[in-house]
Amino acid sequence: MGKAGKALRYVLEAHDISQNRLAVTMGVNRSTVNNWFNETRDPSAEAVTEIVKALRQLNETAAEDFINLYLERTSQPPPDHSGK
């Protein structure tokens, strides 16, 4: 699947943010975040914007890391933990 899920997984793990905490902050079901995190579904463009907003509320650095990874502004891609 897409790079948003990889970026989200990396950022949540690196900044110790739970899927549930992000879901509550975004006002979505945890299963929605879990689908993105596990790359079973890609977030829509609108959802990516909401992810950034929520991450900014939780941790500004996490939001910036997500943006940089999603837009491939960093030289180091997030590790692939999915086994794919």
Rosetta constraint file for C-alpha pairs under 8 A:
AtomPair CA 1 CA 5 HARMONIC 7.47 0.50
AtomPair CA 1 CA 39 HARMONIC 5.66 0.50
AtomPair CA 1 CA 40 HARMONIC 7.08 0.50
AtomPair CA 1 CA 41 HARMONIC 7.20 0.50
AtomPair CA 1 CA 42 HARMONIC 6.70 0.50
AtomPair CA 2 CA 6 HARMONIC 7.26 0.50
AtomPair CA 2 CA 39 HARMONIC 7.20 0.50
AtomPair CA 2 CA 42 HARMONIC 6.16 0.50
AtomPair CA 3 CA 7 HARMONIC 6.04 0.50
AtomPair CA 3 CA 70 HARMONIC 6.11 0.50
AtomPair CA 4 CA 8 HARMONIC 5.95 0.50
AtomPair CA 4 CA 36 HARMONIC 7.53 0.50
AtomPair CA 4 CA 42 HARMONIC 6.90 0.50
AtomPair CA 4 CA 43 HARMONIC 7.17 0.50
AtomPair CA 4 CA 48 HARMONIC 7.60 0.50
AtomPair CA 4 CA 70 HARMONIC 5.70 0.50
AtomPair CA 5 CA 9 HARMONIC 6.04 0.50
AtomPair CA 5 CA 36 HARMONIC 4.98 0.50
AtomPair CA 5 CA 37 HARMONIC 5.07 0.50
AtomPair CA 5 CA 38 HARMONIC 6.76 0.50
AtomPair CA 5 CA 39 HARMONIC 5.18 0.50
AtomPair CA 5 CA 42 HARMONIC 6.66 0.50
AtomPair CA 5 CA 43 HARMONIC 7.85 0.50
AtomPair CA 6 CA 10 HARMONIC 6.20 0.50
AtomPair CA 6 CA 37 HARMONIC 7.07 0.50
AtomPair CA 6 CA 39 HARMONIC 7.29 0.50
AtomPair CA 6 CA 78 HARMONIC 6.35 0.50
AtomPair CA 6 CA 79 HARMONIC 7.65 0.50
AtomPair CA 6 CA 80 HARMONIC 6.84 0.50
AtomPair CA 7 CA 11 HARMONIC 6.12 0.50
AtomPair CA 7 CA 66 HARMONIC 5.71 0.50
AtomPair CA 7 CA 69 HARMONIC 5.57 0.50
AtomPair CA 7 CA 70 HARMONIC 5.87 0.50
AtomPair CA 7 CA 78 HARMONIC 6.20 0.50
AtomPair CA 8 CA 12 HARMONIC 6.01 0.50
AtomPair CA 8 CA 36 HARMONIC 7.55 0.50
AtomPair CA 8 CA 37 HARMONIC 6.11 0.50
AtomPair CA 8 CA 66 HARMONIC 6.44 0.50
AtomPair CA 9 CA 13 HARMONIC 6.11 0.50
AtomPair CA 9 CA 37 HARMONIC 5.19 0.50
AtomPair CA 9 CA 38 HARMONIC 7.65 0.50
AtomPair CA 10 CA 14 HARMONIC 5.87 0.50
AtomPair CA 10 CA 78 HARMONIC 5.60 0.50
AtomPair CA 10 CA 79 HARMONIC 7.03 0.50
AtomPair CA 11 CA 15 HARMONIC 5.90 0.50
AtomPair CA 11 CA 17 HARMONIC 7.94 0.50
AtomPair CA 11 CA 62 HARMONIC 5.90 0.50
AtomPair CA 11 CA 65 HARMONIC 6.66 0.50
AtomPair CA 11 CA 66 HARMONIC 6.09 0.50
AtomPair CA 12 CA 16 HARMONIC 5.65 0.50
AtomPair CA 12 CA 17 HARMONIC 4.75 0.50
AtomPair CA 12 CA 18 HARMONIC 6.48 0.50
AtomPair CA 12 CA 19 HARMONIC 7.35 0.50
AtomPair CA 12 CA 62 HARMONIC 7.67 0.50
AtomPair CA 13 CA 17 HARMONIC 6.53 0.50
AtomPair CA 13 CA 18 HARMONIC 7.90 0.50
AtomPair CA 15 CA 62 HARMONIC 6.38 0.50
AtomPair CA 17 CA 21 HARMONIC 6.64 0.50
AtomPair CA 17 CA 22 HARMONIC 7.10 0.50
AtomPair CA 18 CA 22 HARMONIC 6.44 0.50
AtomPair CA 19 CA 23 HARMONIC 6.10 0.50
AtomPair CA 19 CA 30 HARMONIC 6.44 0.50
AtomPair CA 19 CA 33 HARMONIC 6.13 0.50
AtomPair CA 19 CA 34 HARMONIC 6.64 0.50
AtomPair CA 20 CA 24 HARMONIC 6.09 0.50
AtomPair CA 20 CA 30 HARMONIC 5.37 0.50
AtomPair CA 20 CA 33 HARMONIC 7.83 0.50
AtomPair CA 21 CA 25 HARMONIC 6.15 0.50
AtomPair CA 22 CA 26 HARMONIC 6.07 0.50
AtomPair CA 22 CA 33 HARMONIC 7.55 0.50
AtomPair CA 22 CA 51 HARMONIC 7.85 0.50
AtomPair CA 22 CA 54 HARMONIC 6.66 0.50
AtomPair CA 22 CA 55 HARMONIC 7.24 0.50
AtomPair CA 23 CA 27 HARMONIC 5.84 0.50
AtomPair CA 23 CA 28 HARMONIC 5.08 0.50
AtomPair CA 23 CA 29 HARMONIC 5.87 0.50
AtomPair CA 23 CA 30 HARMONIC 5.16 0.50
AtomPair CA 23 CA 32 HARMONIC 7.73 0.50
AtomPair CA 23 CA 33 HARMONIC 6.15 0.50
AtomPair CA 24 CA 28 HARMONIC 6.38 0.50
AtomPair CA 24 CA 29 HARMONIC 7.52 0.50
AtomPair CA 24 CA 30 HARMONIC 7.62 0.50
AtomPair CA 25 CA 54 HARMONIC 5.72 0.50
AtomPair CA 25 CA 57 HARMONIC 7.94 0.50
AtomPair CA 26 CA 50 HARMONIC 6.63 0.50
AtomPair CA 26 CA 51 HARMONIC 6.96 0.50
AtomPair CA 26 CA 54 HARMONIC 5.65 0.50
AtomPair CA 28 CA 32 HARMONIC 6.73 0.50
AtomPair CA 28 CA 33 HARMONIC 7.69 0.50
AtomPair CA 29 CA 33 HARMONIC 6.99 0.50
AtomPair CA 30 CA 34 HARMONIC 6.08 0.50
AtomPair CA 31 CA 35 HARMONIC 6.09 0.50
AtomPair CA 32 CA 36 HARMONIC 6.57 0.50
AtomPair CA 33 CA 37 HARMONIC 6.01 0.50
AtomPair CA 34 CA 38 HARMONIC 5.96 0.50
AtomPair CA 35 CA 39 HARMONIC 5.86 0.50
AtomPair CA 35 CA 40 HARMONIC 5.07 0.50
AtomPair CA 35 CA 41 HARMONIC 5.35 0.50
AtomPair CA 35 CA 42 HARMONIC 7.71 0.50
AtomPair CA 36 CA 40 HARMONIC 6.28 0.50
AtomPair CA 36 CA 41 HARMONIC 5.36 0.50
AtomPair CA 36 CA 42 HARMONIC 5.64 0.50
AtomPair CA 36 CA 43 HARMONIC 6.27 0.50
AtomPair CA 38 CA 82 HARMONIC 7.11 0.50
AtomPair CA 43 CA 47 HARMONIC 5.43 0.50
AtomPair CA 43 CA 48 HARMONIC 6.10 0.50
AtomPair CA 44 CA 48 HARMONIC 6.28 0.50
AtomPair CA 45 CA 49 HARMONIC 6.51 0.50
AtomPair CA 46 CA 50 HARMONIC 6.42 0.50
AtomPair CA 47 CA 51 HARMONIC 6.04 0.50
AtomPair CA 48 CA 52 HARMONIC 6.34 0.50
AtomPair CA 49 CA 53 HARMONIC 6.37 0.50
AtomPair CA 50 CA 54 HARMONIC 6.10 0.50
AtomPair CA 51 CA 55 HARMONIC 6.02 0.50
AtomPair CA 52 CA 56 HARMONIC 6.09 0.50
AtomPair CA 52 CA 63 HARMONIC 5.48 0.50
AtomPair CA 52 CA 66 HARMONIC 7.38 0.50
AtomPair CA 52 CA 67 HARMONIC 7.36 0.50
AtomPair CA 53 CA 57 HARMONIC 6.52 0.50
AtomPair CA 53 CA 63 HARMONIC 7.69 0.50
AtomPair CA 54 CA 58 HARMONIC 6.38 0.50
AtomPair CA 55 CA 59 HARMONIC 5.63 0.50
AtomPair CA 55 CA 60 HARMONIC 6.57 0.50
AtomPair CA 55 CA 62 HARMONIC 6.19 0.50
AtomPair CA 55 CA 63 HARMONIC 4.86 0.50
AtomPair CA 56 CA 60 HARMONIC 4.48 0.50
AtomPair CA 56 CA 61 HARMONIC 7.69 0.50
AtomPair CA 56 CA 62 HARMONIC 7.26 0.50
AtomPair CA 56 CA 63 HARMONIC 5.21 0.50
AtomPair CA 58 CA 62 HARMONIC 7.99 0.50
AtomPair CA 59 CA 63 HARMONIC 6.49 0.50
AtomPair CA 60 CA 64 HARMONIC 6.33 0.50
AtomPair CA 61 CA 65 HARMONIC 6.08 0.50
AtomPair CA 62 CA 66 HARMONIC 6.09 0.50
AtomPair CA 63 CA 67 HARMONIC 6.25 0.50
AtomPair CA 64 CA 68 HARMONIC 6.11 0.50
AtomPair CA 65 CA 69 HARMONIC 6.06 0.50
AtomPair CA 66 CA 70 HARMONIC 5.86 0.50
AtomPair CA 67 CA 71 HARMONIC 5.93 0.50
AtomPair CA 68 CA 72 HARMONIC 5.70 0.50
AtomPair CA 68 CA 73 HARMONIC 4.72 0.50
AtomPair CA 68 CA 74 HARMONIC 5.87 0.50
AtomPair CA 69 CA 73 HARMONIC 6.12 0.50
AtomPair CA 69 CA 74 HARMONIC 6.03 0.50
AtomPair CA 69 CA 77 HARMONIC 6.69 0.50
AtomPair CA 69 CA 78 HARMONIC 7.32 0.50
AtomPair CA 72 CA 77 HARMONIC 7.60 0.50
AtomPair CA 80 CA 84 HARMONIC 7.59 0.50
